[in-house]
Structures are given as C-alpha cells and as structure tokens.
Amino acid sequence: MVDLYDPIHPYDSGFLDTGDGNRVYYEQLGNPEGKPAVYVHGGPGAGAPQRPTRAWDPEYYRVIRFDQRNCGRSTPHGSDPAADMALNTTQHLIDDLERLREHLGIEKWLMSGASWGTTLILAYAQQHPERVSEIVIQAVMTTSRAEIEWLYRGAGRFYPEAWDRFRDGVPEDERDGDLLAAYARLMENPDRAVREKAAAGWLAWEDAVISDEPNGQPGMYSDRDVDAQIAFARICANIFSNGAWLEEDQLLRNAHKLAGIPGVLLHGRHDMGCPVQTVWELAKAWPDARLHIFEDSGHVGGAAMQDAAREAIEEFKKR
C-alpha cells in the first residue's frame, strides 16, 4: 500500500476562454516545477473533485484538475438553458484539453481519470500521442454504441424494476425508441420542472446500476444539488445519445496509436455499467499497457484499486 500524502490544495486557478462563449475552470496543485499530470473527470458532467488531493506526491507532481464544459465551475453551467449542447462534443473537449495544455506551457503530461474520463483520455491520446507521457485509468469505457446500449438498456435485465422506471420517464410514444435521444429532448425543455424530473429519473437509473457493487453507495449519483443533477443528465444525454461522435469501436481499432505510451488499466470484475470485456480487448490491442482486474470492485472501485492507482502514479513520478 502506498501511503497517502498530506492534503494539497490548489496554488493556482483560473478560467480558460475557449473562444466560443465557454469558460473552462482549471486549477493546479503540488509543485509548479514538477512533472505535469492532468486528472480527467467522469460523468460526463460530474465535474472535478473539489477536495484536496492526497494521492499525488506534492514534491514531484504538478497536478492539473479542470471542469469539462458546462459542469462544475465552468460556464455557462449546464443547468442554464442558454448553454449550447451543440458546443459540448467529444472533439470540443479534446480541443479544450489541448488548449489548456498550451495555456499552461506544458509539453507532455501524465493523464489519469475514470469512467467517461477514460474515453476522453484515450481519444485525446490517440489524436495527440506526442503530448502524453503515461496513462493511468480506472473503470475503463470507450463509449462505443454497444457499451451505451448495454448501460442504458441491457443492464435492465438485472434491474427490471428500475429500468421500467427509467423507460417510463420519457413520453409514452417514445418508450420503444431511442430512450437517450428522448431524454436529451426532455433536458432541452424550456420548463425547468420537466428538466428536473428527467434528471432525477436519469440519475436514479445510474444509482441502480451500481447498487449491488461491493463498494456501491446509495444515491451516489443523485446525491448532488438540483442544478448539478440537471447539468449531469443533460450532458450525459447529449454525449451518449450521439455515441460520443465516435465511430463504433474507434478507440479499440486505433489503440495502436498509443504505442510507446506506458499505460495502467484498472477495472473491477463486478462493474455492471462497463463490463470487463472492453478493457480486456483494449489491453490486448495496446502492447504498452498493463491490466489489473480487481475481484472486490465494480465501477466505483475499492481500496485495492485505489492502492494500485497510487502505486502506478508513484512508479511514473520520476520517469
């Protein structure tokens, strides 16, 4: 087990102007002269952690955290109907990462993240492999349409009561069609009450999927204020209903572009939302990656997975 470091707080923060009306919040922690590392949060739409970090050696690492478009402290917030979801695509988010790297004067950075964050990391690294030193990712997903179909329909075989409630959250004439597109339309409704109800239904389903995990916690997704719930569901519905604007299996087919980038892949055997098959295929296609599967974890991870993540970060800090 790697000992946790004393809590470190941001020494710098600011907003990155993207040039299209969006402002992306970022902050830096640790050693300003240290090895750059960027943490890419999940969701999509969850926002970066707002607590001090203890996983990174503050002597060696310069850690960058940021809130992706329209969530957390970035503006405009996704709870505001004026926030334009047409400007929140995977390519926009990749471009924001690259713009942030340039803004901070970073040549290469270690990338770390979980869940949706792993999709964004893989997509960025395949476009800009020369800018990535190492990758450490947990609860890996590539946001293929097959994965999306499983998460929002297939997993309903295990939670039929919860899935029926999720399906019944859209108008009756849309329940046999594209549920995610139906939710995306609800999240654009001018009536805030409609948006609030749809967001609550979306997050209730997310809660159900992790409910039987070894370390699952009741209300893990829905335990956020109403504005954050709306932004989370709106951004998720927008990205997932569009297949993240990725070709099917694009990130697996292009894994060869990661050659030369050391990677550590950490995944729970009991991840109901993102079954282990995907990360298994990714590890086979990425020769510089090491895969660790944890028998005591699901999507939210556990102590052993967190220890392994810290061990990888320790391993890479002097590389």
Secondary structure, DSSP 8 states (H G I E B T S, - for coil): -------B-EEEEEEEE-SSS-EEEEEEEE-TTSEEEEEE--TTTT----S-B-SS-TTTEEEEEE--TTSTT-BS-TTSTTS-GGG-SHHHHHHHHHHHHHHTT-S-EEEEEEEHHHHHHHHHHHH-GGGEEEEEEEEE----HHHHHHHHTGGGGT-HHHHHHHHTTS-GGGTTS-HHHHHHHHTT-S-HHHHHHHHHHHHHHHHHHTTTSTT--TTTTT-S-HHHHHHHHHHHHHHHHTGGG--TTHHHHTGGGGTT--EEEEEETT-SSS-THHHHHHHHH-TTEEEEEETT--TT--HHHHHHHHHHHHHHTT-
